[in-house]
Amino acid sequence: MCHTDVHVWQDGFYLGEGKHFRYSERPGFTLPIIMGHETSGTVYSFGGDADPGDVKVGDNVVVYPWVGCENCQACATGNANYCKGPLKYIGPVVDGGYSEYVSVPHPRYLVKVPEGLSMDVAAVLACGGLTAYNGVTTVQPTVEKLSKFRERCTLLIVGPGGLGLWAVKLAKHVLPQGTRVVCADVDAAKLKIAKDNGCDDIILWDREADVATTVAATRAVCTDGVDAAIDFVNSSKTFANIQGCLEKCGIHAVVGLFGGGGTIPLPTFALQQKQVVGVHVGGLHQFRELLDLVAHKQIPAPPLEHHPLEHTWDVLQALQAGKVEGRAVFHMNKT
């Protein structure tokens, strides 16, 4: 279960300035819908004239759910995340994985689960893991460049939940050796989990503090400032906090969909050569890379909670309330 399921249930999220994103207004979205876009399972059958390629009935696979229009060059080359639409995302837009069977429009969206990788870990890589991987690889060129001129670069991860914990683990394998990984959150329990999962330092942000106070507290830990930041919350306040900590030539990747707006001082932003970039999931090629990386390096998953599918509604409520640690995984119980 991903926080996107909460957004689908609540029909979108706040964009700031009184504006909202509505799933119900997206082309192709109709109710009722079966949610669930992080799905692994066993191939049951191929329909009609489908060319299975290297996948056969009985294979253990994980679904790449980010299906585009299927008619453009981006989709044809495995880069559906660049497709302008209409999008046919499996789970958020068309029926997804909270069911015994799920229909996938083309075999290319089925990726074999590598040897040594469990089915539950493979499933959570389809969105949470892939988005975190895309975030880390997006800031990677900047960190690699700045590492030539800095004694040590610092990556700030805001929001070490299911995605943020993957970012902590992947950063240790992708970014230059010695990169310092720091996590910030308003929840002390989540920060403890982040520390247990490999981050170097943690910062407890006070929910009620103003931006100046939070920036000062962050700089007290990140003594040389922040060279790269990945924001898995992405609210008006987290945006401002990060902008106050970002060093010259730093990069700020916005990922979360909490909502709101942000401002930046344009002249100094140009003079200091900073970057702000949006990150959302990743391409099919990245997904295959990620599966191979996690399997080959035996990167352990963040904490996983396991539930029967019948408990979906209860877990959705818990996720909305921030009570899920790591990722919730559902199992189909067959008789």
Solvent accessible surface area in square Angstrom, and as a share of the most:
residue,aa,sasa,rsa
1,M,13,0.06
2,C,8,0.05
3,H,81,0.36
4,T,22,0.13
5,D,1,0.00
6,V,2,0.01
7,H,19,0.08
8,V,11,0.06
9,W,96,0.34
10,Q,84,0.37
11,D,42,0.22
12,G,7,0.07
13,F,33,0.14
14,Y,90,0.34
15,L,85,0.42
16,G,5,0.05
17,E,159,0.71
18,G,60,0.58
19,K,123,0.52
20,H,89,0.40
21,F,59,0.25
22,R,90,0.33
23,Y,9,0.03
24,S,60,0.38
25,E,132,0.59
26,R,47,0.17
27,P,96,0.60
28,G,60,0.58
29,F,21,0.09
30,T,98,0.57
31,L,132,0.65
32,P,132,0.83
33,I,30,0.15
34,I,68,0.35
35,M,29,0.13
36,G,3,0.03
37,H,4,0.02
38,E,26,0.12
39,T,22,0.13
40,S,30,0.19
41,G,27,0.26
42,T,83,0.48
43,V,11,0.06
44,Y,155,0.59
45,S,73,0.47
46,F,55,0.23
47,G,56,0.54
48,G,89,0.86
49,D,145,0.75
50,A,40,0.31
51,D,107,0.56
52,P,48,0.30
53,G,64,0.62
54,D,107,0.55
55,V,6,0.04
56,K,130,0.55
57,V,89,0.51
58,G,47,0.45
59,D,19,0.10
60,N,77,0.40
61,V,6,0.04
62,V,0,0.00
63,V,6,0.04
64,Y,1,0.00
65,P,1,0.00
66,W,5,0.02
67,V,0,0.00
68,G,0,0.00
69,C,14,0.09
70,E,50,0.22
71,N,136,0.70
72,C,43,0.26
73,Q,136,0.60
74,A,22,0.17
75,C,2,0.01
76,A,69,0.54
77,T,56,0.33
78,G,8,0.08
79,N,41,0.21
80,A,2,0.02
81,N,38,0.20
82,Y,164,0.62
83,C,14,0.08
84,K,206,0.87
85,G,25,0.24
86,P,76,0.48
87,L,39,0.19
88,K,75,0.32
89,Y,14,0.05
90,I,3,0.01
91,G,0,0.00
92,P,3,0.02
93,V,4,0.02
94,V,59,0.34
95,D,74,0.39
96,G,1,0.01
97,G,17,0.16
98,Y,40,0.15
99,S,33,0.21
100,E,89,0.40
101,Y,126,0.48
102,V,47,0.27
103,S,99,0.64
104,V,35,0.20
105,P,72,0.45
106,H,68,0.31
107,P,17,0.11
108,R,68,0.25
109,Y,4,0.01
110,L,19,0.10
111,V,8,0.05
112,K,84,0.36
113,V,23,0.13
114,P,30,0.19
115,E,173,0.77
116,G,59,0.56
117,L,20,0.10
118,S,58,0.37
119,M,60,0.27
120,D,29,0.15
121,V,21,0.12
122,A,0,0.00
123,A,9,0.07
124,V,3,0.02
125,L,0,0.00
126,A,0,0.00
127,C,8,0.05
128,G,0,0.00
129,G,0,0.00
130,L,0,0.00
131,T,7,0.04
132,A,0,0.00
133,Y,18,0.07
134,N,23,0.12
135,G,0,0.00
136,V,0,0.00
137,T,34,0.20
138,T,38,0.22
139,V,0,0.00
140,Q,44,0.20
141,P,85,0.53
142,T,8,0.04
143,V,0,0.00
144,E,74,0.33
145,K,103,0.44
146,L,6,0.03
147,S,40,0.26
148,K,160,0.68
149,F,149,0.62
150,R,77,0.28
151,E,184,0.82
152,R,120,0.44
153,C,3,0.02
154,T,7,0.04
155,L,0,0.00
156,L,0,0.00
157,I,0,0.00
158,V,2,0.01
159,G,8,0.08
160,P,2,0.01
161,G,22,0.21
162,G,11,0.10
163,L,35,0.17
164,G,0,0.00
165,L,2,0.01
166,W,2,0.01
167,A,0,0.00
168,V,0,0.00
169,K,20,0.09
170,L,0,0.00
171,A,2,0.01
172,K,89,0.38
173,H,87,0.39
174,V,28,0.16
175,L,11,0.06
176,P,37,0.24
177,Q,190,0.85
178,G,46,0.44
179,T,12,0.07
180,R,38,0.14
181,V,1,0.01
182,V,0,0.00
183,C,0,0.00
184,A,0,0.00
185,D,16,0.08
186,V,59,0.34
187,D,49,0.26
188,A,61,0.47
189,A,56,0.43
190,K,49,0.21
191,L,3,0.02
192,K,130,0.55
193,I,27,0.14
194,A,0,0.00
195,K,95,0.40
196,D,99,0.52
197,N,30,0.15
198,G,36,0.35
199,C,6,0.03
200,D,44,0.23
201,D,43,0.22
202,I,66,0.34
203,I,8,0.04
204,L,103,0.51
205,W,12,0.04
206,D,85,0.44
207,R,162,0.59
208,E,146,0.66
209,A,17,0.13
210,D,85,0.44
211,V,54,0.31
212,A,75,0.58
213,T,77,0.45
214,T,5,0.03
215,V,20,0.11
216,A,63,0.49
217,A,47,0.36
218,T,0,0.00
219,R,89,0.32
220,A,74,0.57
221,V,44,0.25
222,C,0,0.00
223,T,106,0.61
224,D,106,0.55
225,G,0,0.00
226,V,0,0.00
227,D,4,0.02
228,A,0,0.00
229,A,0,0.00
230,I,0,0.00
231,D,0,0.00
232,F,26,0.11
233,V,45,0.26
234,N,36,0.19
235,S,15,0.10
236,S,51,0.33
237,K,77,0.33
238,T,15,0.08
239,F,26,0.11
240,A,35,0.27
241,N,4,0.02
242,I,0,0.00
243,Q,25,0.11
244,G,32,0.31
245,C,1,0.00
246,L,5,0.03
247,E,45,0.20
248,K,107,0.45
249,C,30,0.18
250,G,0,0.00
251,I,5,0.03
252,H,0,0.00
253,A,0,0.00
254,V,27,0.16
255,V,14,0.08
256,G,9,0.09
257,L,67,0.33
258,F,144,0.60
259,G,16,0.15
260,G,23,0.23
261,G,46,0.44
262,G,46,0.45
263,T,124,0.72
264,I,51,0.26
265,P,85,0.54
266,L,126,0.63
267,P,96,0.60
268,T,63,0.37
269,F,36,0.15
270,A,74,0.57
271,L,135,0.67
272,Q,69,0.31
273,Q,109,0.48
274,K,33,0.14
275,Q,74,0.33
276,V,57,0.33
277,V,50,0.29
278,G,58,0.56
279,V,11,0.06
280,H,100,0.45
281,V,1,0.01
282,G,0,0.00
283,G,4,0.04
284,L,10,0.05
285,H,102,0.45
286,Q,42,0.19
287,F,0,0.00
288,R,97,0.35
289,E,93,0.42
290,L,0,0.00
291,L,2,0.01
292,D,85,0.44
293,L,35,0.17
294,V,1,0.01
295,A,13,0.10
296,H,148,0.66
297,K,104,0.44
298,Q,116,0.52
299,I,8,0.04
300,P,89,0.56
301,A,24,0.19
302,P,5,0.03
303,P,50,0.31
304,L,42,0.21
305,E,53,0.24
306,H,95,0.42
307,H,42,0.19
308,P,42,0.26
309,L,32,0.16
310,E,133,0.60
311,H,85,0.38
312,T,25,0.15
313,W,140,0.49
314,D,93,0.48
315,V,9,0.05
316,L,4,0.02
317,Q,66,0.29
318,A,31,0.24
319,L,24,0.12
320,Q,86,0.38
321,A,58,0.45
322,G,39,0.37
323,K,151,0.64
324,V,13,0.08
325,E,86,0.39
326,G,9,0.09
327,R,13,0.05
328,A,2,0.02
329,V,13,0.08
330,F,32,0.13
331,H,83,0.37
332,M,76,0.34
333,N,95,0.49
334,K,144,0.61
335,T,188,1.09
